[in-house]
Each structure stands twice: as C-alpha cells, then as structure tokens.
C-alpha cells in the first residue's frame, strides 16, 4: 500500500470477508489511511471508518447517501453505482 493512500474501498467477497472486516481494518488504521469503506454486497451495506476522527464506524444501507469524509462535496450512493440503467 502506498504511504499516500488516504481512502480505501474494499468490496467483500466470500473469500475475503474475514480479511476485510478484521485484518485490513487494523492494517489500514496503523498505516495512516484516513478513511476505509467496506462494501458488503451480501449484507447490502457499507461500513465506513474515519480513522482520522477516531470515531466508531458508521453503517450505511446501500440506498443511503454517504458523504466522503476526505471530499465533503462528494456524495456516493452505492445503489446508484449498481444500477444497470446508468451504465
């Protein structure tokens, strides 16, 4: 991982569940990543960690808008990214 990484987004697959939820959470926090998103299609939710603010994670359903902490003017809704009519 590059030292300048500030935002990481991971999509959970059956084989990466343990790694995304536990291993990478600690790894990215220790490495200085500012914001980490775990996008979980099976549970249809996104978990966002704002390490810089030292806050507890926030859980968003795919239908909820998520304000990107590093870029406050940027809002992402996962359902919009998954909507085939936009592609």
Contact map, one row per residue, 1 for C-alpha under 8 A:
111010000000000000000000000000000000000000000000000000000000000000000000000000000000000
111110000000000000000000000000000000000000000000000000000000000000000000000000000000000
111110000000000000000000000000110000000000000000000000000000000000000000000000000000000
011111000000000000000000000000000000000000000000000000000000000000000000000000000000000
111111110000000000000000000000011000000000000000000000000000000000000000000000000000000
000111110000000000000000000000011110000000000000000000000000000000000100000000000000000
000011111000000000000000000000001111100000000000000000000000000000000100000000000000000
000011111100000000000000000000001011100000000000000000000000000000000000000000000000000
000000111110000000000000000000000001111000000000000000000000000000000000000000000000000
000000011111000000010000000000000001111000000000000000000000000000000000000000000000000
000000001111100000000000000000000000011110000000000000000000000000000000000000000000000
000000000111110110010000000000000000011110000000000000000000000000000000000000000000000
000000000011111110000000000000000000000100000000000000000000000000000000000000000000000
000000000001111110000000000000000000000000000000000000000000000000000000000000000000000
000000000000111111000000000000000000000000000000000000000000000000000000000000000000000
000000000001111111110000000000000000000000000000000000000000000000000000000000000000000
000000000001111111111000000000000000000000000000000000000000000000000000000000000000000
000000000000001111111110000000000000000000000000000000000000000000000000000000000000000
000000000000000111111111000000000000000000000000000000000000000000000000000000000000000
000000000101000111111111100000000000010000000000000000000000000000000000000000000000000
000000000000000011111111100000000000010000000000000000000000000000000000000000000000000
000000000000000001111111110000000000000000000000000000000000000000000000000000000000000
000000000000000001111111111000000000000000000000000000000000000000000000000000000000000
000000000000000000111111111100000000000000000000000000000000000000000000000000000000000
000000000000000000011111111110000001000000000000000000000000000000000000000000000000000
000000000000000000000111111111000000000000000000000000000000000000000000000000000000000
000000000000000000000011111111100000000000000000000000000000000000000000000000000000000
000000000000000000000001111111111001000000000000000000000000000000000000000000000000000
000000000000000000000000111111111100000000000000001000000000000000000000000000000000000
000000000000000000000000011111111000000000000000000000000000000000000000000000000000000
001000000000000000000000001111111000000000000000000000000000000000000000000000000000000
001011000000000000000000000111111100000000000000000000000000000000000000000000000000000
000011110000000000000000000111111111000000000000001000000000000000000000000000000000000
000001100000000000000000000010011111000000000000011100000000000000000100000000000000000
000001110000000000000000000000001111100000000001111100000000000000001100000000000000000
000000111100000000000000100100001111110000000001111000000000000000000000000000000000000
000000111100000000000000000000000011111000000111100000000000000000000000000000000000000
000000001111000000011000000000000001111100000111000000000000000000000000000000000000000
000000001111000000000000000000000000111110011110000000000000000000000000000000000000000
000000000011100000000000000000000000011111111100000000000000000000000000000000000000000
000000000011000000000000000000000000001111111000000000000000000000000000000000000000000
000000000000000000000000000000000000000111110000000000000000000000000000000000000000000
000000000000000000000000000000000000000111111000000000000000000000000000000000000000000
000000000000000000000000000000000000001111111100000000000000110000000000000000000000000
000000000000000000000000000000000000001110111110000000000011110000000000000000000000000
000000000000000000000000000000000000111100011111000000000011110000000000000000000000000
000000000000000000000000000000000000111000001111100000001111000000000000000000000000000
000000000000000000000000000000000011110000000111110000001111000000000000000000000000000
000000000000000000000000000000000011100000000011111000111100000000000000000000000000000
000000000000000000000000000000000111000000000001111111111000000000001000000000000000000
000000000000000000000000000010001111000000000000111111100000000000000000000000000000000
000000000000000000000000000000000110000000000000011111100000000000000000000000000000000
000000000000000000000000000000000000000000000000011111100000000000000000000000000000000
000000000000000000000000000000000000000000000000011111110000000000000000000000000000000
000000000000000000000000000000000000000000000000111111111000000000000000000000000000000
000000000000000000000000000000000000000000000000110001111100000000000000000000000000000
000000000000000000000000000000000000000000000011110000111110000000000000000000000000000
000000000000000000000000000000000000000000000011100000011111000000000000000000000000000
000000000000000000000000000000000000000000001111000000001111100000000000000000000000000
000000000000000000000000000000000000000000001111000000000111111111000000000000000000000
000000000000000000000000000000000000000000011100000000000011111100000000000000000000000
000000000000000000000000000000000000000000011100000000000001111110000000000011100000000
000000000000000000000000000000000000000000000000000000000001111110000000000011100000000
000000000000000000000000000000000000000000000000000000000001111111000000000011000000000
000000000000000000000000000000000000000000000000000000000001011111100000001111000000000
000000000000000000000000000000000000000000000000000000000001000111110000001110000000000
000000000000000000000000000000000000000000000000000000000000000011111011111100000000000
000000000000000000000000000000000000000000000000000000000000000001111111111100000000000
000000000000000000000000000000000010000000000000010000000000000000111111000000000000000
000001100000000000000000000000000110000000000000000000000000000000011111000000000000000
000000000000000000000000000000000000000000000000000000000000000000111111110000000000000
000000000000000000000000000000000000000000000000000000000000000000111111111000000000000
000000000000000000000000000000000000000000000000000000000000000000110011111000000000000
000000000000000000000000000000000000000000000000000000000000000000110011111100000000000
000000000000000000000000000000000000000000000000000000000000000011110001111110000000000
000000000000000000000000000000000000000000000000000000000000000011110000011111010000000
000000000000000000000000000000000000000000000000000000000000011111000000001111111000000
000000000000000000000000000000000000000000000000000000000000011110000000000111111100000
000000000000000000000000000000000000000000000000000000000000011000000000000011111110000
000000000000000000000000000000000000000000000000000000000000000000000000000111111110010
000000000000000000000000000000000000000000000000000000000000000000000000000011111110010
000000000000000000000000000000000000000000000000000000000000000000000000000001111111000
000000000000000000000000000000000000000000000000000000000000000000000000000000111111111
000000000000000000000000000000000000000000000000000000000000000000000000000000000111111
000000000000000000000000000000000000000000000000000000000000000000000000000000000011111
000000000000000000000000000000000000000000000000000000000000000000000000000000011011111
000000000000000000000000000000000000000000000000000000000000000000000000000000000011111
